[in-house]
Amino acid sequence: MNLAPSPEIESTWYIREVDQASLEWSLDKALRRSGSMNHADTVNSKNMRPDRPGYWRHYVGIIGELAYSWFSEQVLGIIQKVDIKTIGRGDTGIDFPDGSQIKATDCHKVPRLMVIVSQWKRKEEKRFVLAWIRWNVKPLPTVSLMGWITREEFEKLHRIEDAGRAMGPSMWVDHKELHPMETLKYELHH
């Protein structure tokens, strides 16, 4: 069943259509990022959808990061670029200079913010931002930044799920527990 979000919740999201040039740019960067590890699953990144090519997780992630870059400039007034370095290893969990880690998904139903327990122990982000890419909702896909949460809040609110996933148990919070995106400017300026 594909659950539609309530209009009240969706109105707090930053939603943007992703143009064809941005999709192509994201694909190029995803292929380079994935190729730096020979398109293999890694400790930090595993393709959870066998019907998608090995680079897909990077593609979805870069689209989410690109949306945050746009949001950062348009709403927060801070220019933050997507890190396009091709790296053959994991990172510290910080995608942007403001300390944000973007968790992106293209699942079919309204997602939860999920962090794999083993990643939680190795990362240093200040906050998480949940990005949801939806294909075929318009002529081009849309990306929604659904909200944000600090690392400390996530640690207090999370639940654990261990559904026999290949990467081990995951910590999660519901999207309704995230702060509205527009409130992030107050968090960053205090």
ZINOR-V57683 format. One line per field, one symbol per residue. ss: DSSP state (A for helix, B for strand, O for the rest). phi: phi as a letter, one per 30 degrees, with the letter a starting at -180 (. if undefined). psi: psi as a letter, one per 30 degrees, with the letter a starting at -180 (. if undefined). Layout:
BEGIN
ss: ???
phi: ???
psi: ???
END
This chain:
BEGIN
ss: OOOOOOAAAAOOOBBBBOOAAAAAAAAAAAAAAAAOOOOOOOOOOOOOOOOOOOOAAAAAAAAAAAAAAAAAAAAAOOOOOOOOOOOOOOOOOOOOOOOBBBBBBOOOOOOOBBBBAAAAAAOOOOBBBBBBBBOOOOOOOBBBBBBBBBAAAAAAAOBBBOOOOOOOOBBBBOAAAOBOAAAAAAAAOO
phi: .cdcddeddddcdccbdcdddddddddeddddddddchhcdbddbbddcddcdededdddddddddddddeeddcdibdbcddcddccadcdjcdbedjdccccbbddcedcdbbdeddedccbdcacbccbccdicbecdcbcddlbadedddddcdccbbciddcjdbcabdddcddeedddddddcb
psi: kjkklleeefffljkkkjleeeeeeeeeeeeeeeffghglklefkkjfjfgllffeeeeeeeeeeeeeeeeeeeefgkjklkjgkjkgllaffjflfggkkkjklhlflklljkkkeeeefflglelkkkkjkkkgfaelllkkjfllkleeeeeefllkkihgkfgalkklllffflkkefffeeefg.
END
